């Protein structure tokens, strides 16, 4: 399985810098939704790898 670092990109497309905003997390519904959304996203991105480790 190839990883992202295994690919060589001869011509990279310059992209504008993204401005990052700081955010205070609290113990509320909005924080819960943000954390769950990103946790699910990461799990889906790495699902095959996680299952492979789980069923070793």
Secondary structure, 3 states (H helix, E strand, C coil): CCCHHHCCCCCCCCCCCCCCCCCCCCCCHHHHHHHHHHHHHHHHHCHHHHHHHHCC
